[in-house]
Amino acid sequence: MTNHSDHVRLDPFADPAAITGIRAGVRDICARFPEAYWRELDVQRQYPVAFVQAMTEAGWLAALIPTRYGGLGHGISEAAVILEEVNRQGGNAGPAHAQMYIMGTLLKYGSPELQARYLPAIADGRLRLQAFGVTEPEAGTDTTRITTTAVRDGDRYLINGEKIYISRVQHSDLMLLLARTSPRDDAKPTAGLSVFLVDLRQAGGAITLRPLRMLMNNETNGVTIRDLSVPLENLIGVEGEGFRQILDGWNAERILIAAECVGDGRWFVDRATAYATGRVVFGRPIGANQGIQFPIAAAYARVEAADLVRRRAAASFDAGLPCGPDANMAKYLAAEASWEAANACLDTFGGNGFNAAYDVERKFRETRLYRVAPVSNNLVLAYIGHRVLGMPRSY
């Protein structure tokens, strides 16, 4: 059991000037893509190609790639600020965030040859690594029960299976894929899973996509894999240890998603505050009414508290210290805080909140996702209850 009172005291923003510079740089790009841009994409259900390209050219999506490969060489703390700022400015970092949280597995476990082959091209935008193939229709959140198989065949693996809810695969050149290289053992269910870097440009007809229309504008697919040939050298790390290898990626993912939720939460609070202050009904600003003012103030407090846990989790991750409890708590707290802020904002706007012209309903749909994905908040509570507090396993 983890001693949940033993928190590492780290300064997550040891260089506040650098963080200020990152925020300013991201805001400059977001100013070129105002809310009307995102609103139109939402109507058309289109991927933000121009925005992702601009972020790539500015180097922000290469934040975690070491400088020797052409990246910025930042840590999760800085990467989180980048994604947070996109959402706070009214955009949606979701179409580009995978390139950051996938990066941890490739950087920590990928061979030097694999890194040298792909990282420079990812850093300068010639290649996109935006797809993460884990979830399957029958396994759901029980990753140990995936049935996609990778069978060794000489100098390659042949992969077969089904994946579901795989985002951005139509706008990615590469995909990180989790498959079984040996049957599931109930005694050691996490064993026998392996991670592969799949070059989608070479997949041909071995991969079939089934686009899924989602609640929000999020390019998502069902993926069928039939006799996909992957070179032996594209195995990441050690065969059979893939579950452990993606755990770091999951912690990074939770921290980055928490940052996006903080950005959303701040957008909702800022928008609700401005509207409540300027909207006059019955001769007074509606923000003078406690029924409007207090929910916004409470949402602000929750968002700021979640941000502190997010910063602590990021600082621990960057220091190479265990951060599973903080990463999970950050994701949980930030997703809940953002959703509370979304509801307070919608209530403040009243009927106008349902009008697409105000962007509240779009952001409302976008932030709702994170109470469920990439991990359900109920599973986070189960993790905290069992792994952190030492109570009996609930599932």
Number of C-alpha atoms within 10 A of each C-alpha: 9 13 10 12 7 7 12 13 9 14 11 20 15 10 9 10 10 12 17 11 11 18 18 14 16 20 17 11 15 21 12 11 18 13 18 15 13 23 20 12 14 17 12 10 16 13 18 20 11 10 21 18 14 17 19 20 14 14 17 23 28 28 24 22 26 17 14 11 19 17 20 18 14 16 17 25 24 25 26 27 21 28 29 27 27 21 25 24 19 26 26 26 22 18 19 24 23 21 24 24 27 22 23 23 22 25 17 15 18 23 16 10 10 17 16 13 12 19 25 20 15 22 27 18 19 12 16 24 30 25 26 24 21 21 22 22 13 14 15 13 17 10 18 20 19 23 22 21 22 25 16 15 12 9 10 17 22 18 22 20 19 21 24 22 22 24 22 23 24 16 17 18 19 22 22 23 21 25 26 26 23 15 13 17 11 10 7 9 14 18 21 19 29 25 31 26 22 23 19 18 9 14 16 9 12 15 17 15 17 13 17 15 12 13 11 17 23 20 21 20 21 19 20 18 19 17 17 22 21 22 18 15 16 19 23 24 19 13 16 18 17 26 19 15 22 22 14 21 20 20 24 30 26 29 33 31 29 33 31 31 34 37 31 33 33 26 24 29 26 17 19 26 19 12 17 21 14 13 14 13 9 6 7 12 14 20 22 13 11 11 13 19 18 14 19 27 15 15 25 23 14 20 26 16 16 26 22 14 21 29 26 24 33 32 24 23 22 18 13 9 12 15 23 24 17 24 28 28 24 31 35 26 23 34 30 25 29 32 26 23 32 28 19 24 29 20 18 24 21 11 9 15 20 16 13 16 13 16 18 24 17 22 23 22 16 20 24 19 16 24 21 13 14 15 18 16 20 12 16 18 16 18 20 20 15 17 18 17 14 13 13 10 10 10 6
